[in-house]
Amino acid sequence: MIETENLTKEFGSTVALDGLTLTLEQGDMFGYIGPNGAGKSTTMKLLACLMRPNSGSARVCGLDCATESDAIRARIGYMPDFLGVYHDLKVEEYLHFFGAAYGLRRGKRRAIVNDVLELTDLTGKREAMVDSLSRGMQQRLGIARVLIHDPEVLLLDEPASGLDPRARIEMRSLLMELGRMGKTIMISSHILSELHEMCNTIGILETGQLVFSGSIEEAVRKSGLHGLIELEVDQADRATIVLQQSGLISSCQQVNGKLVITLTDESEADNQAGTTAIPKVLVGAGIGIRSIRPQSVNLEDVFLRLTTGAVN
């Protein structure tokens, strides 16, 4: 659905995007992660055919961004990281304007406007002036705008930026509904916990280079943060020795009075290792266990492990 190969974009002496090779399949909800200036917005503008690369290629919906830009624009919805609304229009007028720009006839356009207003929960605001809407409502209006021509692919640059907690929850629910509708969605965000909940694949970009692309599970594994178990035991020092001799773990650390162990690949593959084998070894050595649980790993931890903090 989206393919890039060695895609590069330079602005003077700054390399904003450096040899990006990336693939998104139909129906993917792809979280695009990286610090400011990493190249996320540049990627989306290139895919939306709003600028040309210095080198490399990009295809969207099987179409070449270099030679078939008009056809691509008809099949994508691009929402930039700024609002770009027409403040002297009412909500309904705003959507009709963009529907007309896409060549939708008035009768069909009226039905589609009603549909996207309902989907984005803005039906009650159709007569409101755009500049009277809250930030969250304006962002939902931006989503309604990009849906007006029923695109296959959505490119959403920081859609949750500046939203309060309630508006963020509403935006997340809307995006998940769009995912259930089968849309292919590329979404950039600094709110990594929400991407963790929504996305089936992620890409991590740093200084214009793709550090990782794949599933969240693959990212966790690459980060080395997988197979972690947290233990509270009576004899931490002795438990450490017993576990190291058991062959079940690859490392053991004491953190805030608890043991944090990393399972070997073999014992991690055995789903019973954490719940049965390790307790059995410790109890057999006469060591009391107060608690045992898998240590949760979030996308923030993975991001910090896989990136260096460098910026362009």
Secondary structure, DSSP 8 states (H G I E B T S, - for coil): -EEEEEEEEEETTEEEEEEEEEEE-TT-EEEEE--TTSSHHHHHHHHTTSS--SEEEEEETTEETTT-HHHHHTTEEEE-SS----TTSBHHHHHHHHHHHTT--HHHHHHHHHHHHHHTT-GGGTTSBGGGS-HHHHHHHHHHHHHTT--SEEEEESTTTT--HHHHHHHHHHHHHHHHTT-EEEEE-S-HHHHHHH-SEEEEEETTEEEEEE-HHHHHHHHT--SEEEEEES-HHHHHHHHHHHTSEEEEEEETTEEEEEE-HHHHHSTTIIIIIHHHHHHHTT--EEEEEE----HHHHHHHH------
